Amino acid sequence: MKKPKELHRFYKSKDWKLAREIKIFDANGRCERCGALGEEVHHKKSLTLNNIGDTNISLKQNNLELLCKKCHNKEHKRFSNQQQFDKEGNLISR
Ligand SMILES: [Zn+2]
């Protein structure tokens, strides 16, 4: 899936880079789940075009989690599994 422009812009913003640095520093550069090298800062409540302007979600430290690649992939697999259901809860086949 292509990243919407707004998300792309957000990830290039100074505010995000700073929030990310602080998170990495706080977590001592380690994945907060398994202790491996932390490489990606994950949003616990995932960013959408509706909440990206809400800094309580996009930039607040308590919505951020430092993860290694493995844990981050796992996390997103979980999200994409959720998206396989439509509004009525029916499984959407891909
Ligand atoms: Zn991990």
PDB file of the backbone (N, CA, C, O) and the ligand in Angstrom, with CONECT records:
HET     ZN  A 101       1
ATOM      1  N   MET A   1       0.839  -1.203   0.000  1.00  0.00           N
ATOM      2  CA  MET A   1       0.000   0.000   0.000  1.00  0.00           C
ATOM      3  C   MET A   1       0.870   1.248   0.000  1.00  0.00           C
ATOM      4  O   MET A   1       1.858   1.322   0.731  1.00  0.00           O
ATOM      5  N   LYS A   2       0.511   2.211  -0.803  1.00  0.00           N
ATOM      6  CA  LYS A   2       1.275   3.453  -0.864  1.00  0.00           C
ATOM      7  C   LYS A   2       0.968   4.310   0.358  1.00  0.00           C
ATOM      8  O   LYS A   2      -0.175   4.394   0.806  1.00  0.00           O
ATOM      9  N   LYS A   3       1.996   4.935   0.881  1.00  0.00           N
ATOM     10  CA  LYS A   3       1.792   5.810   2.031  1.00  0.00           C
ATOM     11  C   LYS A   3       1.155   7.121   1.589  1.00  0.00           C
ATOM     12  O   LYS A   3       1.636   7.763   0.654  1.00  0.00           O
ATOM     13  N   PRO A   4       0.076   7.522   2.257  1.00  0.00           N
ATOM     14  CA  PRO A   4      -0.505   8.827   1.908  1.00  0.00           C
ATOM     15  C   PRO A   4       0.510   9.942   2.159  1.00  0.00           C
ATOM     16  O   PRO A   4       1.370   9.837   3.034  1.00  0.00           O
ATOM     17  N   LYS A   5       0.391  10.998   1.382  1.00  0.00           N
ATOM     18  CA  LYS A   5       1.303  12.137   1.482  1.00  0.00           C
ATOM     19  C   LYS A   5       1.430  12.683   2.900  1.00  0.00           C
ATOM     20  O   LYS A   5       2.524  13.006   3.364  1.00  0.00           O
ATOM     21  N   GLU A   6       0.279  12.778   3.581  1.00  0.00           N
ATOM     22  CA  GLU A   6       0.285  13.366   4.922  1.00  0.00           C
ATOM     23  C   GLU A   6       1.169  12.559   5.869  1.00  0.00           C
ATOM     24  O   GLU A   6       1.909  13.123   6.675  1.00  0.00           O
ATOM     25  N   LEU A   7       1.082  11.238   5.763  1.00  0.00           N
ATOM     26  CA  LEU A   7       1.904  10.393   6.630  1.00  0.00           C
ATOM     27  C   LEU A   7       3.372  10.559   6.279  1.00  0.00           C
ATOM     28  O   LEU A   7       4.235  10.647   7.152  1.00  0.00           O
ATOM     29  N   HIS A   8       3.627  10.600   4.999  1.00  0.00           N
ATOM     30  CA  HIS A   8       4.998  10.765   4.523  1.00  0.00           C
ATOM     31  C   HIS A   8       5.583  12.063   5.065  1.00  0.00           C
ATOM     32  O   HIS A   8       6.715  12.106   5.546  1.00  0.00           O
ATOM     33  N   ARG A   9       4.792  13.104   4.976  1.00  0.00           N
ATOM     34  CA  ARG A   9       5.232  14.418   5.450  1.00  0.00           C
ATOM     35  C   ARG A   9       5.485  14.385   6.962  1.00  0.00           C
ATOM     36  O   ARG A   9       6.464  14.943   7.458  1.00  0.00           O
ATOM     37  N   PHE A  10       4.582  13.719   7.672  1.00  0.00           N
ATOM     38  CA  PHE A  10       4.730  13.627   9.120  1.00  0.00           C
ATOM     39  C   PHE A  10       6.060  12.969   9.485  1.00  0.00           C
ATOM     40  O   PHE A  10       6.795  13.468  10.337  1.00  0.00           O
ATOM     41  N   TYR A  11       6.356  11.858   8.842  1.00  0.00           N
ATOM     42  CA  TYR A  11       7.574  11.125   9.182  1.00  0.00           C
ATOM     43  C   TYR A  11       8.845  11.889   8.822  1.00  0.00           C
ATOM     44  O   TYR A  11       9.931  11.542   9.286  1.00  0.00           O
ATOM     45  N   LYS A  12       8.716  12.898   8.020  1.00  0.00           N
ATOM     46  CA  LYS A  12       9.887  13.721   7.693  1.00  0.00           C
ATOM     47  C   LYS A  12       9.968  14.974   8.569  1.00  0.00           C
ATOM     48  O   LYS A  12      10.921  15.747   8.469  1.00  0.00           O
ATOM     49  N   SER A  13       8.964  15.166   9.427  1.00  0.00           N
ATOM     50  CA  SER A  13       8.923  16.406  10.207  1.00  0.00           C
ATOM     51  C   SER A  13       9.925  16.395  11.348  1.00  0.00           C
ATOM     52  O   SER A  13      10.293  15.343  11.869  1.00  0.00           O
ATOM     53  N   LYS A  14      10.357  17.589  11.720  1.00  0.00           N
ATOM     54  CA  LYS A  14      11.305  17.755  12.821  1.00  0.00           C
ATOM     55  C   LYS A  14      10.718  17.236  14.120  1.00  0.00           C
ATOM     56  O   LYS A  14      11.397  16.575  14.906  1.00  0.00           O
ATOM     57  N   ASP A  15       9.425  17.552  14.337  1.00  0.00           N
ATOM     58  CA  ASP A  15       8.761  17.135  15.573  1.00  0.00           C
ATOM     59  C   ASP A  15       8.802  15.616  15.741  1.00  0.00           C
ATOM     60  O   ASP A  15       9.069  15.104  16.827  1.00  0.00           O
ATOM     61  N   TRP A  16       8.534  14.917  14.653  1.00  0.00           N
ATOM     62  CA  TRP A  16       8.564  13.462  14.730  1.00  0.00           C
ATOM     63  C   TRP A  16       9.988  12.962  14.991  1.00  0.00           C
ATOM     64  O   TRP A  16      10.202  12.079  15.823  1.00  0.00           O
ATOM     65  N   LYS A  17      10.942  13.527  14.284  1.00  0.00           N
ATOM     66  CA  LYS A  17      12.330  13.076  14.462  1.00  0.00           C
ATOM     67  C   LYS A  17      12.778  13.269  15.902  1.00  0.00           C
ATOM     68  O   LYS A  17      13.488  12.432  16.458  1.00  0.00           O
ATOM     69  N   LEU A  18      12.358  14.376  16.500  1.00  0.00           N
ATOM     70  CA  LEU A  18      12.729  14.636  17.888  1.00  0.00           C
ATOM     71  C   LEU A  18      12.046  13.634  18.825  1.00  0.00           C
ATOM     72  O   LEU A  18      12.693  13.053  19.696  1.00  0.00           O
ATOM     73  N   ALA A  19      10.741  13.436  18.641  1.00  0.00           N
ATOM     74  CA  ALA A  19      10.002  12.496  19.496  1.00  0.00           C
ATOM     75  C   ALA A  19      10.617  11.102  19.400  1.00  0.00           C
ATOM     76  O   ALA A  19      10.702  10.369  20.386  1.00  0.00           O
ATOM     77  N   ARG A  20      11.039  10.761  18.196  1.00  0.00           N
ATOM     78  CA  ARG A  20      11.641   9.463  17.937  1.00  0.00           C
ATOM     79  C   ARG A  20      12.991   9.319  18.675  1.00  0.00           C
ATOM     80  O   ARG A  20      13.277   8.296  19.297  1.00  0.00           O
ATOM     81  N   GLU A  21      13.795  10.376  18.579  1.00  0.00           N
ATOM     82  CA  GLU A  21      15.092  10.376  19.270  1.00  0.00           C
ATOM     83  C   GLU A  21      14.915  10.192  20.777  1.00  0.00           C
ATOM     84  O   GLU A  21      15.633   9.421  21.414  1.00  0.00           O
ATOM     85  N   ILE A  22      13.940  10.921  21.332  1.00  0.00           N
ATOM     86  CA  ILE A  22      13.705  10.844  22.773  1.00  0.00           C
ATOM     87  C   ILE A  22      13.300   9.423  23.160  1.00  0.00           C
ATOM     88  O   ILE A  22      13.762   8.879  24.163  1.00  0.00           O
ATOM     89  N   LYS A  23      12.436   8.843  22.350  1.00  0.00           N
ATOM     90  CA  LYS A  23      11.974   7.475  22.613  1.00  0.00           C
ATOM     91  C   LYS A  23      13.154   6.503  22.607  1.00  0.00           C
ATOM     92  O   LYS A  23      13.288   5.677  23.511  1.00  0.00           O
ATOM     93  N   ILE A  24      13.992   6.601  21.606  1.00  0.00           N
ATOM     94  CA  ILE A  24      15.142   5.703  21.485  1.00  0.00           C
ATOM     95  C   ILE A  24      16.073   5.877  22.678  1.00  0.00           C
ATOM     96  O   ILE A  24      16.589   4.904  23.228  1.00  0.00           O
ATOM     97  N   PHE A  25      16.277   7.119  23.065  1.00  0.00           N
ATOM     98  CA  PHE A  25      17.134   7.407  24.199  1.00  0.00           C
ATOM     99  C   PHE A  25      16.550   6.810  25.481  1.00  0.00           C
ATOM    100  O   PHE A  25      17.259   6.174  26.261  1.00  0.00           O
ATOM    101  N   ASP A  26      15.253   7.022  25.686  1.00  0.00           N
ATOM    102  CA  ASP A  26      14.554   6.508  26.869  1.00  0.00           C
ATOM    103  C   ASP A  26      14.623   4.987  26.974  1.00  0.00           C
ATOM    104  O   ASP A  26      14.763   4.429  28.062  1.00  0.00           O
ATOM    105  N   ALA A  27      14.524   4.338  25.833  1.00  0.00           N
ATOM    106  CA  ALA A  27      14.493   2.871  25.820  1.00  0.00           C
ATOM    107  C   ALA A  27      15.907   2.295  25.722  1.00  0.00           C
ATOM    108  O   ALA A  27      16.081   1.087  25.560  1.00  0.00           O
ATOM    109  N   ASN A  28      16.899   3.155  25.818  1.00  0.00           N
ATOM    110  CA  ASN A  28      18.296   2.726  25.702  1.00  0.00           C
ATOM    111  C   ASN A  28      18.586   1.993  24.395  1.00  0.00           C
ATOM    112  O   ASN A  28      19.469   1.138  24.332  1.00  0.00           O
ATOM    113  N   GLY A  29      17.835   2.340  23.359  1.00  0.00           N
ATOM    114  CA  GLY A  29      18.092   1.746  22.052  1.00  0.00           C
ATOM    115  C   GLY A  29      17.704   0.281  21.939  1.00  0.00           C
ATOM    116  O   GLY A  29      18.108  -0.407  21.002  1.00  0.00           O
ATOM    117  N   ARG A  30      16.915  -0.194  22.904  1.00  0.00           N
ATOM    118  CA  ARG A  30      16.544  -1.614  22.900  1.00  0.00           C
ATOM    119  C   ARG A  30      15.062  -1.790  22.645  1.00  0.00           C
ATOM    120  O   ARG A  30      14.242  -0.977  23.070  1.00  0.00           O
ATOM    121  N   CYS A  31      14.730  -2.864  21.946  1.00  0.00           N
ATOM    122  CA  CYS A  31      13.332  -3.222  21.717  1.00  0.00           C
ATOM    123  C   CYS A  31      12.651  -3.379  23.070  1.00  0.00           C
ATOM    124  O   CYS A  31      13.162  -4.076  23.946  1.00  0.00           O
ATOM    125  N   GLU A  32      11.511  -2.740  23.244  1.00  0.00           N
ATOM    126  CA  GLU A  32      10.831  -2.772  24.543  1.00  0.00           C
ATOM    127  C   GLU A  32      10.115  -4.094  24.789  1.00  0.00           C
ATOM    128  O   GLU A  32       9.595  -4.325  25.881  1.00  0.00           O
ATOM    129  N   ARG A  33      10.087  -4.951  23.794  1.00  0.00           N
ATOM    130  CA  ARG A  33       9.430  -6.244  23.992  1.00  0.00           C
ATOM    131  C   ARG A  33      10.410  -7.381  24.196  1.00  0.00           C
ATOM    132  O   ARG A  33      10.218  -8.224  25.072  1.00  0.00           O
ATOM    133  N   CYS A  34      11.467  -7.406  23.386  1.00  0.00           N
ATOM    134  CA  CYS A  34      12.359  -8.560  23.472  1.00  0.00           C
ATOM    135  C   CYS A  34      13.785  -8.180  23.801  1.00  0.00           C
ATOM    136  O   CYS A  34      14.621  -9.061  24.003  1.00  0.00           O
ATOM    137  N   GLY A  35      14.091  -6.883  23.861  1.00  0.00           N
ATOM    138  CA  GLY A  35      15.436  -6.476  24.246  1.00  0.00           C
ATOM    139  C   GLY A  35      16.465  -6.488  23.126  1.00  0.00           C
ATOM    140  O   GLY A  35      17.637  -6.183  23.350  1.00  0.00           O
ATOM    141  N   ALA A  36      16.029  -6.841  21.921  1.00  0.00           N
ATOM    142  CA  ALA A  36      16.954  -6.802  20.779  1.00  0.00           C
ATOM    143  C   ALA A  36      17.216  -5.346  20.391  1.00  0.00           C
ATOM    144  O   ALA A  36      16.639  -4.426  20.971  1.00  0.00           O
ATOM    145  N   LEU A  37      18.076  -5.154  19.424  1.00  0.00           N
ATOM    146  CA  LEU A  37      18.368  -3.801  18.974  1.00  0.00           C
ATOM    147  C   LEU A  37      17.095  -3.120  18.470  1.00  0.00           C
ATOM    148  O   LEU A  37      16.447  -3.608  17.544  1.00  0.00           O
ATOM    149  N   GLY A  38      16.745  -1.996  19.081  1.00  0.00           N
ATOM    150  CA  GLY A  38      15.531  -1.291  18.689  1.00  0.00           C
ATOM    151  C   GLY A  38      15.777  -0.479  17.438  1.00  0.00           C
ATOM    152  O   GLY A  38      16.692   0.343  17.398  1.00  0.00           O
ATOM    153  N   GLU A  39      14.978  -0.698  16.427  1.00  0.00           N
ATOM    154  CA  GLU A  39      15.230  -0.007  15.162  1.00  0.00           C
ATOM    155  C   GLU A  39      14.074   0.854  14.697  1.00  0.00           C
ATOM    156  O   GLU A  39      14.270   1.790  13.922  1.00  0.00           O
ATOM    157  N   GLU A  40      12.868   0.548  15.162  1.00  0.00           N
ATOM    158  CA  GLU A  40      11.732   1.275  14.640  1.00  0.00           C
ATOM    159  C   GLU A  40      10.840   1.760  15.786  1.00  0.00           C
ATOM    160  O   GLU A  40      10.542   1.008  16.714  1.00  0.00           O
ATOM    161  N   VAL A  41      10.425   3.014  15.709  1.00  0.00           N
ATOM    162  CA  VAL A  41       9.521   3.540  16.730  1.00  0.00           C
ATOM    163  C   VAL A  41       8.093   3.354  16.227  1.00  0.00           C
ATOM    164  O   VAL A  41       7.688   3.869  15.185  1.00  0.00           O
ATOM    165  N   HIS A  42       7.363   2.597  17.020  1.00  0.00           N
ATOM    166  CA  HIS A  42       6.016   2.186  16.645  1.00  0.00           C
ATOM    167  C   HIS A  42       4.973   3.025  17.381  1.00  0.00           C
ATOM    168  O   HIS A  42       5.164   3.378  18.545  1.00  0.00           O
ATOM    169  N   HIS A  43       3.867   3.344  16.700  1.00  0.00           N
ATOM    170  CA  HIS A  43       2.745   4.004  17.366  1.00  0.00           C
ATOM    171  C   HIS A  43       1.810   2.931  17.906  1.00  0.00           C
ATOM    172  O   HIS A  43       1.269   2.127  17.147  1.00  0.00           O
ATOM    173  N   LYS A  44       1.624   2.924  19.232  1.00  0.00           N
ATOM    174  CA  LYS A  44       0.743   1.924  19.842  1.00  0.00           C
ATOM    175  C   LYS A  44      -0.671   2.065  19.307  1.00  0.00           C
ATOM    176  O   LYS A  44      -1.293   1.091  18.883  1.00  0.00           O
ATOM    177  N   LYS A  45      -1.164   3.296  19.336  1.00  0.00           N
ATOM    178  CA  LYS A  45      -2.437   3.558  18.678  1.00  0.00           C
ATOM    179  C   LYS A  45      -2.040   4.016  17.292  1.00  0.00           C
ATOM    180  O   LYS A  45      -1.411   5.064  17.144  1.00  0.00           O
ATOM    181  N   SER A  46      -2.393   3.253  16.279  1.00  0.00           N
ATOM    182  CA  SER A  46      -1.798   3.516  14.978  1.00  0.00           C
ATOM    183  C   SER A  46      -2.262   4.830  14.365  1.00  0.00           C
ATOM    184  O   SER A  46      -3.392   5.278  14.559  1.00  0.00           O
ATOM    185  N   LEU A  47      -1.354   5.419  13.630  1.00  0.00           N
ATOM    186  CA  LEU A  47      -1.619   6.704  12.997  1.00  0.00           C
ATOM    187  C   LEU A  47      -2.547   6.543  11.804  1.00  0.00           C
ATOM    188  O   LEU A  47      -2.397   5.635  10.986  1.00  0.00           O
ATOM    189  N   THR A  48      -3.498   7.442  11.732  1.00  0.00           N
ATOM    190  CA  THR A  48      -4.378   7.471  10.569  1.00  0.00           C
ATOM    191  C   THR A  48      -4.448   8.918  10.101  1.00  0.00           C
ATOM    192  O   THR A  48      -3.948   9.823  10.769  1.00  0.00           O
ATOM    193  N   LEU A  49      -5.060   9.122   8.969  1.00  0.00           N
ATOM    194  CA  LEU A  49      -5.173  10.493   8.467  1.00  0.00           C
ATOM    195  C   LEU A  49      -6.063  11.323   9.389  1.00  0.00           C
ATOM    196  O   LEU A  49      -5.981  12.552   9.392  1.00  0.00           O
ATOM    197  N   ASN A  50      -6.904  10.664  10.162  1.00  0.00           N
ATOM    198  CA  ASN A  50      -7.790  11.396  11.077  1.00  0.00           C
ATOM    199  C   ASN A  50      -7.107  11.858  12.351  1.00  0.00           C
ATOM    200  O   ASN A  50      -7.488  12.878  12.927  1.00  0.00           O
ATOM    201  N   ASN A  51      -6.097  11.112  12.797  1.00  0.00           N
ATOM    202  CA  ASN A  51      -5.486  11.491  14.077  1.00  0.00           C
ATOM    203  C   ASN A  51      -4.066  12.019  13.942  1.00  0.00           C
ATOM    204  O   ASN A  51      -3.428  12.330  14.948  1.00  0.00           O
ATOM    205  N   ILE A  52      -3.571  12.123  12.744  1.00  0.00           N
ATOM    206  CA  ILE A  52      -2.173  12.511  12.567  1.00  0.00           C
ATOM    207  C   ILE A  52      -1.897  13.939  13.058  1.00  0.00           C
ATOM    208  O   ILE A  52      -0.772  14.273  13.431  1.00  0.00           O
ATOM    209  N   GLY A  53      -2.951  14.778  13.052  1.00  0.00           N
ATOM    210  CA  GLY A  53      -2.775  16.146  13.532  1.00  0.00           C
ATOM    211  C   GLY A  53      -2.879  16.235  15.054  1.00  0.00           C
ATOM    212  O   GLY A  53      -2.633  17.294  15.631  1.00  0.00           O
ATOM    213  N   ASP A  54      -3.237  15.144  15.695  1.00  0.00           N
ATOM    214  CA  ASP A  54      -3.398  15.116  17.146  1.00  0.00           C
ATOM    215  C   ASP A  54      -2.083  14.681  17.778  1.00  0.00           C
ATOM    216  O   ASP A  54      -1.728  13.502  17.758  1.00  0.00           O
ATOM    217  N   THR A  55      -1.363  15.653  18.339  1.00  0.00           N
ATOM    218  CA  THR A  55      -0.020  15.338  18.842  1.00  0.00           C
ATOM    219  C   THR A  55      -0.057  14.405  20.051  1.00  0.00           C
ATOM    220  O   THR A  55       0.957  13.797  20.392  1.00  0.00           O
ATOM    221  N   ASN A  56      -1.230  14.286  20.709  1.00  0.00           N
ATOM    222  CA  ASN A  56      -1.349  13.315  21.801  1.00  0.00           C
ATOM    223  C   ASN A  56      -1.187  11.892  21.281  1.00  0.00           C
ATOM    224  O   ASN A  56      -0.807  10.986  22.023  1.00  0.00           O
ATOM    225  N   ILE A  57      -1.474  11.714  20.022  1.00  0.00           N
ATOM    226  CA  ILE A  57      -1.331  10.392  19.421  1.00  0.00           C
ATOM    227  C   ILE A  57      -0.054  10.298  18.589  1.00  0.00           C
ATOM    228  O   ILE A  57       0.694   9.325  18.690  1.00  0.00           O
ATOM    229  N   SER A  58       0.184  11.308  17.776  1.00  0.00           N
ATOM    230  CA  SER A  58       1.321  11.200  16.858  1.00  0.00           C
ATOM    231  C   SER A  58       2.679  11.411  17.524  1.00  0.00           C
ATOM    232  O   SER A  58       3.680  10.846  17.083  1.00  0.00           O
ATOM    233  N   LEU A  59       2.718  12.225  18.589  1.00  0.00           N
ATOM    234  CA  LEU A  59       4.023  12.576  19.157  1.00  0.00           C
ATOM    235  C   LEU A  59       4.213  12.248  20.641  1.00  0.00           C
ATOM    236  O   LEU A  59       5.337  12.301  21.138  1.00  0.00           O
ATOM    237  N   LYS A  60       3.154  11.916  21.344  1.00  0.00           N
ATOM    238  CA  LYS A  60       3.267  11.643  22.774  1.00  0.00           C
ATOM    239  C   LYS A  60       4.106  10.398  23.044  1.00  0.00           C
ATOM    240  O   LYS A  60       3.911   9.347  22.434  1.00  0.00           O
ATOM    241  N   GLN A  61       5.035  10.547  23.964  1.00  0.00           N
ATOM    242  CA  GLN A  61       5.928   9.427  24.266  1.00  0.00           C
ATOM    243  C   GLN A  61       5.170   8.172  24.695  1.00  0.00           C
ATOM    244  O   GLN A  61       5.571   7.056  24.366  1.00  0.00           O
ATOM    245  N   ASN A  62       4.065   8.363  25.437  1.00  0.00           N
ATOM    246  CA  ASN A  62       3.391   7.147  25.906  1.00  0.00           C
ATOM    247  C   ASN A  62       2.581   6.431  24.822  1.00  0.00           C
ATOM    248  O   ASN A  62       2.010   5.368  25.067  1.00  0.00           O
ATOM    249  N   ASN A  63       2.536   7.011  23.636  1.00  0.00           N
ATOM    250  CA  ASN A  63       1.947   6.265  22.516  1.00  0.00           C
ATOM    251  C   ASN A  63       3.031   5.649  21.628  1.00  0.00           C
ATOM    252  O   ASN A  63       2.738   5.020  20.611  1.00  0.00           O
ATOM    253  N   LEU A  64       4.277   5.842  22.034  1.00  0.00           N
ATOM    254  CA  LEU A  64       5.372   5.333  21.207  1.00  0.00           C
ATOM    255  C   LEU A  64       6.039   4.145  21.873  1.00  0.00           C
ATOM    256  O   LEU A  64       6.077   4.033  23.099  1.00  0.00           O
ATOM    257  N   GLU A  65       6.553   3.280  21.057  1.00  0.00           N
ATOM    258  CA  GLU A  65       7.223   2.097  21.565  1.00  0.00           C
ATOM    259  C   GLU A  65       8.386   1.785  20.636  1.00  0.00           C
ATOM    260  O   GLU A  65       8.228   1.731  19.417  1.00  0.00           O
ATOM    261  N   LEU A  66       9.564   1.578  21.232  1.00  0.00           N
ATOM    262  CA  LEU A  66      10.714   1.230  20.407  1.00  0.00           C
ATOM    263  C   LEU A  66      10.728  -0.279  20.204  1.00  0.00           C
ATOM    264  O   LEU A  66      10.704  -1.047  21.165  1.00  0.00           O
ATOM    265  N   LEU A  67      10.768  -0.689  18.950  1.00  0.00           N
ATOM    266  CA  LEU A  67      10.724  -2.112  18.629  1.00  0.00           C
ATOM    267  C   LEU A  67      11.869  -2.494  17.691  1.00  0.00           C
ATOM    268  O   LEU A  67      12.392  -1.663  16.949  1.00  0.00           O
ATOM    269  N   CYS A  68      12.241  -3.764  17.745  1.00  0.00           N
ATOM    270  CA  CYS A  68      13.168  -4.274  16.743  1.00  0.00           C
ATOM    271  C   CYS A  68      12.348  -4.577  15.495  1.00  0.00           C
ATOM    272  O   CYS A  68      11.118  -4.542  15.526  1.00  0.00           O
ATOM    273  N   LYS A  69      13.034  -4.873  14.404  1.00  0.00           N
ATOM    274  CA  LYS A  69      12.316  -5.132  13.138  1.00  0.00           C
ATOM    275  C   LYS A  69      11.325  -6.270  13.284  1.00  0.00           C
ATOM    276  O   LYS A  69      10.200  -6.205  12.788  1.00  0.00           O
ATOM    277  N   LYS A  70      11.765  -7.319  13.978  1.00  0.00           N
ATOM    278  CA  LYS A  70      10.944  -8.514  14.104  1.00  0.00           C
ATOM    279  C   LYS A  70       9.622  -8.223  14.830  1.00  0.00           C
ATOM    280  O   LYS A  70       8.545  -8.584  14.354  1.00  0.00           O
ATOM    281  N   CYS A  71       9.728  -7.565  15.986  1.00  0.00           N
ATOM    282  CA  CYS A  71       8.517  -7.261  16.751  1.00  0.00           C
ATOM    283  C   CYS A  71       7.631  -6.270  15.993  1.00  0.00           C
ATOM    284  O   CYS A  71       6.405  -6.347  16.067  1.00  0.00           O
ATOM    285  N   HIS A  72       8.246  -5.353  15.275  1.00  0.00           N
ATOM    286  CA  HIS A  72       7.472  -4.368  14.534  1.00  0.00           C
ATOM    287  C   HIS A  72       6.690  -5.050  13.406  1.00  0.00           C
ATOM    288  O   HIS A  72       5.517  -4.749  13.182  1.00  0.00           O
ATOM    289  N   ASN A  73       7.344  -5.957  12.713  1.00  0.00           N
ATOM    290  CA  ASN A  73       6.649  -6.693  11.649  1.00  0.00           C
ATOM    291  C   ASN A  73       5.491  -7.489  12.200  1.00  0.00           C
ATOM    292  O   ASN A  73       4.408  -7.532  11.616  1.00  0.00           O
ATOM    293  N   LYS A  74       5.736  -8.123  13.338  1.00  0.00           N
ATOM    294  CA  LYS A  74       4.695  -8.911  13.980  1.00  0.00           C
ATOM    295  C   LYS A  74       3.485  -8.025  14.255  1.00  0.00           C
ATOM    296  O   LYS A  74       2.341  -8.397  13.995  1.00  0.00           O
ATOM    297  N   GLU A  75       3.776  -6.833  14.793  1.00  0.00           N
ATOM    298  CA  GLU A  75       2.739  -5.881  15.149  1.00  0.00           C
ATOM    299  C   GLU A  75       1.897  -5.501  13.922  1.00  0.00           C
ATOM    300  O   GLU A  75       0.672  -5.422  14.005  1.00  0.00           O
ATOM    301  N   HIS A  76       2.548  -5.275  12.812  1.00  0.00           N
ATOM    302  CA  HIS A  76       1.804  -4.834  11.635  1.00  0.00           C
ATOM    303  C   HIS A  76       1.071  -5.969  10.951  1.00  0.00           C
ATOM    304  O   HIS A  76       0.054  -5.761  10.291  1.00  0.00           O
ATOM    305  N   LYS A  77       1.591  -7.158  11.115  1.00  0.00           N
ATOM    306  CA  LYS A  77       0.885  -8.315  10.598  1.00  0.00           C
ATOM    307  C   LYS A  77      -0.457  -8.424  11.325  1.00  0.00           C
ATOM    308  O   LYS A  77      -1.488  -8.742  10.732  1.00  0.00           O
ATOM    309  N   ARG A  78      -0.406  -8.149  12.630  1.00  0.00           N
ATOM    310  CA  ARG A  78      -1.604  -8.199  13.435  1.00  0.00           C
ATOM    311  C   ARG A  78      -2.634  -7.194  12.914  1.00  0.00           C
ATOM    312  O   ARG A  78      -3.821  -7.501  12.801  1.00  0.00           O
ATOM    313  N   PHE A  79      -2.159  -5.996  12.601  1.00  0.00           N
ATOM    314  CA  PHE A  79      -3.070  -4.972  12.098  1.00  0.00           C
ATOM    315  C   PHE A  79      -3.659  -5.374  10.760  1.00  0.00           C
ATOM    316  O   PHE A  79      -4.850  -5.181  10.513  1.00  0.00           O
ATOM    317  N   SER A  80      -2.823  -5.931   9.897  1.00  0.00           N
ATOM    318  CA  SER A  80      -3.349  -6.249   8.579  1.00  0.00           C
ATOM    319  C   SER A  80      -4.331  -7.411   8.679  1.00  0.00           C
ATOM    320  O   SER A  80      -5.255  -7.520   7.872  1.00  0.00           O
ATOM    321  N   ASN A  81      -4.129  -8.285   9.676  1.00  0.00           N
ATOM    322  CA  ASN A  81      -5.111  -9.342   9.881  1.00  0.00           C
ATOM    323  C   ASN A  81      -6.458  -8.746  10.255  1.00  0.00           C
ATOM    324  O   ASN A  81      -7.509  -9.196   9.799  1.00  0.00           O
ATOM    325  N   GLN A  82      -6.398  -7.718  11.103  1.00  0.00           N
ATOM    326  CA  GLN A  82      -7.643  -7.071  11.519  1.00  0.00           C
ATOM    327  C   GLN A  82      -8.368  -6.453  10.324  1.00  0.00           C
ATOM    328  O   GLN A  82      -9.597  -6.442  10.263  1.00  0.00           O
ATOM    329  N   GLN A  83      -7.594  -5.948   9.394  1.00  0.00           N
ATOM    330  CA  GLN A  83      -8.201  -5.261   8.254  1.00  0.00           C
ATOM    331  C   GLN A  83      -8.828  -6.222   7.269  1.00  0.00           C
ATOM    332  O   GLN A  83      -9.458  -5.798   6.300  1.00  0.00           O
ATOM    333  N   GLN A  84      -8.664  -7.501   7.505  1.00  0.00           N
ATOM    334  CA  GLN A  84      -9.273  -8.447   6.584  1.00  0.00           C
ATOM    335  C   GLN A  84     -10.758  -8.669   6.870  1.00  0.00           C
ATOM    336  O   GLN A  84     -11.415  -9.472   6.208  1.00  0.00           O
ATOM    337  N   PHE A  85     -11.272  -7.953   7.856  1.00  0.00           N
ATOM    338  CA  PHE A  85     -12.694  -8.041   8.138  1.00  0.00           C
ATOM    339  C   PHE A  85     -13.407  -6.775   7.670  1.00  0.00           C
ATOM    340  O   PHE A  85     -12.888  -5.673   7.846  1.00  0.00           O
ATOM    341  N   ASP A  86     -14.557  -6.919   7.093  1.00  0.00           N
ATOM    342  CA  ASP A  86     -15.296  -5.723   6.693  1.00  0.00           C
ATOM    343  C   ASP A  86     -16.128  -5.200   7.863  1.00  0.00           C
ATOM    344  O   ASP A  86     -16.050  -5.733   8.970  1.00  0.00           O
ATOM    345  N   LYS A  87     -16.922  -4.161   7.620  1.00  0.00           N
ATOM    346  CA  LYS A  87     -17.661  -3.506   8.695  1.00  0.00           C
ATOM    347  C   LYS A  87     -18.629  -4.450   9.406  1.00  0.00           C
ATOM    348  O   LYS A  87     -18.902  -4.291  10.596  1.00  0.00           O
ATOM    349  N   GLU A  88     -19.143  -5.430   8.670  1.00  0.00           N
ATOM    350  CA  GLU A  88     -20.056  -6.394   9.285  1.00  0.00           C
ATOM    351  C   GLU A  88     -19.332  -7.524   9.996  1.00  0.00           C
ATOM    352  O   GLU A  88     -19.952  -8.411  10.583  1.00  0.00           O
ATOM    353  N   GLY A  89     -18.009  -7.474   9.932  1.00  0.00           N
ATOM    354  CA  GLY A  89     -17.244  -8.531  10.577  1.00  0.00           C
ATOM    355  C   GLY A  89     -17.040  -9.752   9.698  1.00  0.00           C
ATOM    356  O   GLY A  89     -16.590 -10.798  10.165  1.00  0.00           O
ATOM    357  N   ASN A  90     -17.370  -9.613   8.434  1.00  0.00           N
ATOM    358  CA  ASN A  90     -17.142 -10.730   7.516  1.00  0.00           C
ATOM    359  C   ASN A  90     -15.697 -10.738   7.042  1.00  0.00           C
ATOM    360  O   ASN A  90     -15.098  -9.687   6.812  1.00  0.00           O
ATOM    361  N   LEU A  91     -15.159 -11.912   6.904  1.00  0.00           N
ATOM    362  CA  LEU A  91     -13.793 -12.027   6.438  1.00  0.00           C
ATOM    363  C   LEU A  91     -13.715 -11.648   4.956  1.00  0.00           C
ATOM    364  O   LEU A  91     -14.474 -12.142   4.122  1.00  0.00           O
ATOM    365  N   ILE A  92     -12.784 -10.769   4.669  1.00  0.00           N
ATOM    366  CA  ILE A  92     -12.592 -10.367   3.275  1.00  0.00           C
ATOM    367  C   ILE A  92     -11.455 -11.214   2.702  1.00  0.00           C
ATOM    368  O   ILE A  92     -10.344 -11.219   3.233  1.00  0.00           O
ATOM    369  N   SER A  93     -11.742 -11.922   1.626  1.00  0.00           N
ATOM    370  CA  SER A  93     -10.665 -12.745   1.065  1.00  0.00           C
ATOM    371  C   SER A  93      -9.814 -11.897   0.131  1.00  0.00           C
ATOM    372  O   SER A  93     -10.319 -11.034  -0.586  1.00  0.00           O
ATOM    373  N   ARG A  94      -8.507 -12.162   0.155  1.00  0.00           N
ATOM    374  CA  ARG A  94      -7.608 -11.353  -0.670  1.00  0.00           C
ATOM    375  C   ARG A  94      -7.149 -12.124  -1.881  1.00  0.00           C
ATOM    376  O   ARG A  94      -6.385 -11.601  -2.692  1.00  0.00           O
TER     377      ARG A  94
HETATM  378 ZN    ZN A 101      11.768  -7.126  19.620  1.00  0.00          ZN2+
END
